[in-house]
Amino acid sequence: VMSGGCAEIVRSILRPYTENWTETDVDYAEMFLDFVHASPTENERQLYEMSEQIIARGNEVLDDLSSYGEGPREAAVQALREGSDEEKVECALTMEPYIRRIKEAYAVSKNIQQVLPKLLWELCSGPLPPLEQLESRQALLRQFTTLVVFAMRFDEMKVQNPSMINHFSIYRRLTSTINDLSHAQDIQNDNDVTWFLATANSMTDVLYKTTESFIYESAMIPKENTIDTLYTIVRLSCAILSSPSSSPLSMDTRLFVQRVLVGCVLLFDSVHPQGSFSRDSIIDMRSIINVLSKDENHKKQLLHPLVIQMNQTKKAPVSPKVRQMLQSL
C-alpha cells in the first residue's frame, strides 16, 4: 500500500488539475506510482518470473538493436548479383550476426504470445471491478505494462533501423542460391519472420492479435472485462501525465507511462467496436494527443504509432478533429 506521504505528494501534484475529477481518478494516479515497485505474491510468483524471463530476453534484443548499424548490405547485394559460391558463403557468414538478432526478436514475440493471455486472465477475469482487480494484481500489472513498453520500444527501434527488413530479405535470397546453405533453411519460420518484419508495428501487432484471440477464445470472461481493463489503464496513465506539475516523476518513469498510454490506446482500438479514434469513442484522444505532444523530445516516436493505427482503422469513422490533430504534428 502506498505510504501516506507518497499519496499526499501525488494529491498535491494533481489537485490544481482535478477540479472535475472524482476521488477514483486521483486514486488511479496513486496506484500507478505504487505498482511500479510492486512485488509478486506467492500465488503470482510463477507467472511473474515467467514474464520476467521474457522481459530480460526482450531487453537483450533492444540492446542488440541499439547497435545494429547498417551491416554488409551493399556487399551482400553485390555478392548476390555476381559473386561466386565462395563469396556468397563468406558474405552470408558476415550477415549471420545481424540475422540472429532479427530471429531472436521474432522468438521473443512468440514468447509474448504465450505469456500475454496468462497475464490478461489475471488482470481481467475479476471478480473485482477493473480498478480493484488491477490493484490486487499490481506485480502482474507491472509485467503486462512492461511488455507493452517493450513492444513500443522495439517498434521505435525498427523504424530507426530500416535495414533490418532488407538484410533478412537479401540473406534469404543469398542462402537459397548456395547449395551448402540452402538445405539448412527453415522456410516456414523464415516466412513467418518476413511477415513479422513487414508489419508496420511488428511487436505491437503481436499484442493486438494475442489480445483479440484472448477475448474471443476465453469464453469464461466477458469481452467487456478486457475492454474495461484497458480503458482503466489508459485513464490511470492519463491521470499521472495530465498534471502540469508532475515533478516527482523521473524522465524514465514519465516515458514509461507515456508508452503504456500509447500501447493501451492501440490495444483498446484493436478490441473495441468503436475503436479509439472515432467521435463516439470513450477514449479522449484529443486530451491524450495534447499530453503526449508536450514531450518535445519523444513526441514524434510516441505519436507515430497512433498515426499509423488511425490511417489503417476500418472501424467507425475517425473523428475529424482527432485526424486533424495527428496529421498536423
C-alpha positions in Angstrom: 0.0 0.0 0.0 1.3 3.5 -0.8 2.5 5.4 2.2 0.5 8.4 3.3 3.4 10.7 2.5 3.7 9.5 -1.1 0.0 9.6 -1.6 -0.1 13.2 -0.3 2.6 14.1 -2.8 0.5 12.7 -5.6 -2.6 14.5 -4.4 -0.7 17.8 -4.2 0.6 17.4 -7.7 -2.9 16.6 -9.1 -5.0 19.0 -7.0 -4.7 22.0 -9.3 -5.8 19.9 -12.2 -8.6 17.8 -10.6 -11.5 20.2 -10.3 -13.6 17.9 -12.4 -12.1 14.6 -11.2 -13.6 12.1 -8.9 -11.8 10.7 -6.0 -11.3 7.5 -8.1 -9.4 9.4 -10.7 -6.9 10.5 -8.1 -6.7 7.0 -6.8 -5.6 5.9 -10.3 -2.5 8.0 -10.1 -1.7 6.9 -6.6 -2.0 3.3 -7.5 0.2 3.8 -10.6 3.2 5.1 -8.6 2.8 2.1 -6.2 2.5 -0.7 -8.8 5.8 0.2 -10.5 7.6 -1.1 -7.3 5.2 -4.0 -6.6 6.4 -7.5 -5.6 4.6 -10.7 -6.5 2.6 -12.7 -4.0 3.4 -16.4 -3.7 0.5 -17.2 -6.0 1.7 -14.8 -8.6 5.4 -15.7 -8.5 5.4 -18.4 -11.2 3.7 -16.2 -13.8 5.7 -13.2 -12.7 9.0 -15.0 -13.1 8.0 -16.4 -16.4 7.2 -12.9 -17.6 10.5 -11.6 -16.1 12.5 -14.0 -18.2 10.8 -12.8 -21.3 11.3 -9.2 -20.3 15.0 -9.9 -19.7 15.3 -11.5 -23.1 13.5 -8.6 -24.7 15.9 -6.1 -23.1 18.8 -8.0 -24.7 17.0 -7.7 -28.0 16.7 -3.9 -27.5 20.4 -3.7 -26.5 21.4 -5.5 -29.7 19.2 -3.3 -31.9 20.6 -0.2 -30.4 23.9 -1.0 -32.0 22.5 -2.7 -35.1 24.0 -0.3 -37.7 23.9 -0.6 -41.5 25.5 -4.0 -41.8 27.0 -5.5 -45.0 24.0 -4.8 -47.2 25.9 -3.4 -50.3 28.4 -6.3 -50.2 25.6 -8.8 -50.0 23.7 -7.3 -52.9 27.0 -7.4 -54.9 27.6 -11.0 -54.0 24.0 -11.9 -54.9 24.3 -10.4 -58.3 27.7 -11.7 -59.4 29.6 -13.4 -56.6 30.9 -16.9 -56.7 29.6 -19.5 -54.3 32.6 -19.0 -52.1 32.0 -15.2 -52.0 28.3 -15.8 -51.2 29.1 -18.1 -48.4 31.6 -15.6 -46.9 29.1 -12.8 -47.2 26.3 -14.9 -45.7 28.6 -15.6 -42.7 29.2 -11.9 -42.3 25.5 -11.3 -42.2 24.6 -14.0 -39.7 25.2 -11.9 -36.6 22.5 -9.5 -37.9 20.2 -12.3 -38.8 20.5 -13.9 -35.4 19.3 -10.6 -33.8 16.3 -10.5 -36.1 15.4 -14.1 -35.3 15.8 -13.6 -31.6 13.4 -10.6 -31.8 10.9 -12.9 -33.5 11.4 -15.6 -30.9 10.6 -13.1 -28.1 7.4 -12.2 -30.0 6.4 -15.9 -29.8 7.2 -15.9 -26.1 4.9 -12.9 -25.6 2.1 -14.7 -27.4 2.4 -17.5 -24.8 2.6 -15.3 -21.6 0.2 -12.4 -22.5 -3.0 -14.4 -22.3 -2.0 -15.6 -18.8 -1.4 -12.0 -17.7 -4.7 -10.9 -19.2 -6.5 -13.6 -17.4 -5.2 -12.5 -14.1 -5.9 -8.8 -14.8 -9.3 -9.2 -16.5 -11.0 -12.2 -15.0 -12.4 -10.5 -11.9 -14.2 -11.0 -9.7 -13.4 -7.4 -8.7 -14.2 -4.2 -10.7 -11.3 -3.3 -13.1 -9.5 -0.8 -10.8 -9.7 -3.0 -7.7 -8.7 -6.0 -9.8 -5.6 -4.2 -11.0 -4.8 -3.0 -7.5 -5.0 -6.6 -6.3 -2.6 -7.8 -9.1 -0.1 -4.9 -9.1 3.0 -7.0 -9.7 1.4 -8.7 -12.8 0.1 -5.3 -14.0 3.8 -4.2 -13.9 4.8 -7.2 -16.1 1.9 -6.6 -18.5 2.7 -2.9 -18.9 6.5 -3.7 -19.2 5.7 -6.0 -22.1 3.6 -3.2 -23.7 6.5 -0.8 -23.3 9.0 -3.4 -24.8 6.7 -3.7 -27.8 6.6 0.1 -28.2 10.4 0.4 -27.9 11.1 -2.4 -30.3 8.9 -0.8 -33.0 10.5 2.6 -32.4 13.9 0.9 -33.0 12.7 -0.9 -36.0 11.7 2.4 -37.6 15.3 3.6 -36.8 16.8 0.5 -38.4 15.0 0.0 -41.8 17.9 -2.1 -43.0 16.6 -5.0 -40.8 14.0 -5.9 -43.4 16.4 -5.6 -46.3 19.0 -7.7 -44.5 16.7 -10.6 -43.9 15.3 -10.5 -47.5 18.8 -10.4 -49.0 20.1 -13.1 -46.7 17.3 -15.4 -47.6 17.9 -14.9 -51.3 21.7 -15.3 -50.8 21.5 -18.5 -48.9 18.9 -20.0 -51.2 21.4 -19.8 -54.1 24.1 -21.7 -52.2 23.8 -25.5 -52.1 25.8 -25.7 -48.9 23.5 -23.3 -47.0 20.0 -23.8 -48.7 19.4 -27.2 -47.1 19.7 -25.6 -43.6 16.9 -23.1 -44.2 13.7 -23.3 -42.2 11.4 -22.0 -44.9 8.2 -21.7 -42.8 10.0 -20.0 -39.9 11.7 -17.6 -42.3 8.4 -16.8 -43.9 7.0 -16.0 -40.5 9.9 -13.8 -39.7 9.5 -12.0 -43.0 5.8 -11.3 -42.3 6.7 -10.2 -38.8 9.2 -7.6 -40.1 6.9 -6.4 -42.9 4.2 -5.3 -40.4 4.4 -1.6 -39.7 4.2 -2.1 -35.9 5.7 -5.6 -35.7 5.7 -6.2 -31.9 2.6 -4.2 -31.0 0.8 -6.1 -33.7 1.6 -9.2 -31.8 0.0 -7.6 -28.8 -3.2 -6.8 -30.8 -3.6 -10.2 -32.2 -2.9 -12.0 -29.0 -5.3 -9.8 -27.1 -8.0 -10.3 -29.7 -7.5 -14.1 -29.6 -7.7 -14.0 -25.8 -11.0 -12.2 -25.9 -12.7 -14.5 -28.5 -11.2 -17.7 -27.1 -11.8 -17.0 -23.4 -15.5 -18.0 -23.1 -15.3 -17.6 -19.3 -14.5 -13.9 -19.4 -16.9 -11.3 -20.9 -15.3 -9.3 -23.7 -16.2 -6.1 -21.7 -13.8 -7.1 -18.9 -10.7 -6.8 -21.1 -12.0 -3.6 -22.7 -12.7 -2.1 -19.3 -9.3 -3.1 -18.0 -7.5 -1.5 -20.9 -9.6 1.7 -20.6 -8.8 1.8 -16.9 -5.0 1.6 -17.6 -5.4 4.4 -20.1 -7.2 6.6 -17.6 -4.6 5.6 -15.0 -1.8 6.7 -17.3 -3.5 10.0 -18.2 -4.1 10.8 -14.5 -0.4 11.0 -13.9 0.7 12.6 -17.2 -2.0 15.3 -17.3 -0.8 17.1 -14.3 1.1 20.3 -15.2 3.4 19.9 -12.2 4.3 16.2 -12.0 7.9 16.9 -10.9 8.3 13.8 -8.8 8.3 11.6 -11.9 11.8 10.8 -13.3 12.2 11.2 -17.1 12.4 7.4 -17.4 9.2 6.9 -15.5 7.4 9.5 -17.4 8.5 8.0 -20.7 7.4 4.5 -19.4 3.9 5.9 -18.6 3.7 7.6 -22.0 4.5 4.3 -23.8 2.0 2.4 -21.6 -0.6 5.0 -22.6 0.1 4.8 -26.3 0.3 1.0 -26.2 -3.0 0.6 -24.3 -4.8 3.1 -26.6 -3.7 0.9 -29.5 -4.8 -2.3 -27.8 -8.2 -0.7 -26.9 -8.6 0.3 -30.5 -8.0 -3.2 -31.7 -10.7 -4.8 -29.5 -13.4 -2.1 -29.0 -16.1 -1.9 -31.7 -15.9 1.9 -31.9 -12.1 1.9 -31.6 -10.1 4.7 -30.0 -10.3 7.3 -32.8 -14.0 7.7 -33.5 -16.1 10.7 -32.5 -18.1 8.4 -30.1 -15.1 6.7 -28.5 -14.9 6.7 -24.8 -11.2 7.3 -25.1 -10.5 11.0 -25.0 -7.9 11.1 -27.9 -7.7 14.9 -28.0 -6.5 15.0 -24.4 -4.1 12.2 -25.0 -2.6 13.8 -28.1 -2.2 17.1 -26.2 -0.5 15.3 -23.3 1.9 13.4 -25.5 2.7 16.5 -27.6 4.1 18.3 -24.6 7.2 16.0 -24.7 9.2 17.6 -27.5 12.0 15.0 -27.2 9.8 12.0 -27.8 6.6 13.4 -29.4 7.3 12.0 -32.9 8.1 8.5 -31.8 5.1 8.4 -29.4 2.6 9.7 -31.8 3.8 7.8 -34.9 2.1 4.5 -33.9 -1.2 6.4 -33.3 -1.0 7.9 -36.8 -0.4 4.5 -38.4 -3.2 2.9 -36.5 -5.6 5.8 -37.3 -4.8 5.6 -41.0 -5.4 1.8 -41.0 -8.5 1.6 -38.9 -11.6 0.1 -40.6 -13.9 0.8 -37.7 -16.1 3.8 -37.0 -15.1 6.9 -39.0 -12.2 8.8 -37.4 -13.1 12.0 -35.6 -12.2 14.9 -37.9 -10.7 16.8 -35.0 -8.5 13.8 -34.0 -7.4 13.3 -37.6 -6.5 17.0 -37.9 -4.5 17.0 -34.7 -2.5 13.9 -35.6 -1.8 14.9 -39.2 -0.7 18.4 -38.2 2.1 17.0 -35.9 
